[in-house]
């Protein structure tokens, strides 16, 4: 441990000293500096490599890859560059030949070493959540571990779910939220991590095709450098002890999107695989139903929504039985969450918010008549019922081919 506690590390830094942060590639130096930059927002400047100094109006320097600068071994020049700043962290793989400042060495801990650190320095965090997969989350990389320990110490008791709190802290270092909710439409890192959770293995092609984001090389490199991303050849995956705990949470958070993305992934694999080969194993691995439900009509969907509008649950409804056969490990109520998520996430409903509004007002909220909903949305009776049926038709189609809503 480079410092006995995170607090010790921060206290020494805040005293106004300059610290050399040394460690091999992948240990998490960049992650640690990024986190400190968020913690010292307004006071600190984060720079990388060979850049021009100084930066006016900042009193803390965070310098990543500082050893890439031509001034790294020029003591006089480097001291001139640092003079405008009151404190700083200079990170690299090697020390300057004249180094006199405090040195903190980061390394990658084994699972046993990480457990030892937690037991001896952070026993209260182990008591807070004895089963949190610290090693799967951080890979033992101290540059990632230190910020997570610090965040968990400060706010962990307020988090409704410690695992989702840890994910949020790692994905979004400056976040003040207490849980991770995948914002797949607005945040590419959220979309990539959601994909990583619901698929057992994936590559950049999957990321491009499934998430719908333009995955630039820099974005891809940022994501695969997270400590929880493992690789086996061209394929990437999450550790089982992390993914197994997150899959059911995501199935409940975004059930329709989970189903749609999985089916799209299966179609991609089918396009490049021999159907007589190992595809069945891949299908089972993806956790997909063996076939799409067939013969689902508008009347089927409408009758199901009508039961919810009336506040009654009909476990014998044909669509509920479809869910039970395809997803026996999920509660029956998941069917309703699936419909709500489809209305929220499917492309046509997002592109045609009037259709989304009709289903929400009439079936989900269930307090207004057809006439009142039409008046609320400023629609004529004929237009309202035409849109109403169009919304039901689209929802029925999503039951049969959810991937078409992407």
Secondary structure, 3 states (H helix, E strand, C coil): CCCCCHHHHHHHHHCCCEEEEECCCCCCHHHHHHHHHHHCCCCEEEEECCCCCCCCCCCEEEEECHHHCCCCCCHHHHHHHHCCCCEEEEEECCCCCCCCCEEEECCECCHHHHHHHHHHHCHHHHHHCCCCCHHHHHCCEHHHHHHHHHHHHHHHHHCCCHHHHHHHHHHCCCCCCCCCCCCCCCCHHHHHHHHHHHCCCECHHHHHHHHCCCCCHHHHHHHHCCCCEEEECCEEEECHHHHHHHHHHHHHHCHHHHHHHHHHHHHHHHHHCCCCCCHHHHHHHHCCCCCCCCCCCHHHHHHHHHHHHCCCCCCCCHHHHHHHHHCCCCCCCHHHHHHHHHHHHCHHHHHCHHHHHHHHHHHHHCCCCHHHHHHHCCCCHHHHHHHHHHHHHHHHHHHHCHHHHC
